[in-house]
Amino acid sequence: MMKIEIKVPELGDGIDQVEVAAVDVVEGASVGADDTLVTLETDKAAMDIPAEVAGTVVQILV
C-alpha cells in the first residue's frame, strides 16, 4: 500500500497561519480522487484540500 502525505499548500504572501475548519473524512473511509479531505481557513478565505488519488484514509494527524 502506498501512503500519500497531505500537507498544507503555500497560501501566498503574508499568510503564515491557517486553521483547520473541518476534517471531512474519517479514518478507514474510502475516498475518490478530488474528494474533499479537509477545509482550511485563513483570515481572508477558505479552501478545500482534495485527495490527489482514490484510496483509503489510514491516519489523520492534525
HUNORNOR-V846225 format. One record per pair of residues at least 6 apart in sequence whose C-alpha atoms are under 6 Angstrom apart, sorted by the first residue. I is the first residue (numbers start at 1). J is the second residue. Records with the same first field share a line. If there is no record, write none. Layout:
I: J ; J
This chain:
18: 41 ; 42
19: 40 ; 41
20: 40
21: 39 ; 40
22: 38 ; 39
23: 38
24: 37 ; 38
25: 37
27: 57 ; 58 ; 59
28: 56 ; 57 ; 58
29: 56 ; 57
30: 55 ; 56
31: 54 ; 55
32: 54
33: 51 ; 52 ; 53 ; 54
34: 50 ; 51
35: 50 ; 51
36: 49 ; 50
37: 49 ; 50
38: 48 ; 49
39: 47 ; 48
40: 46 ; 47
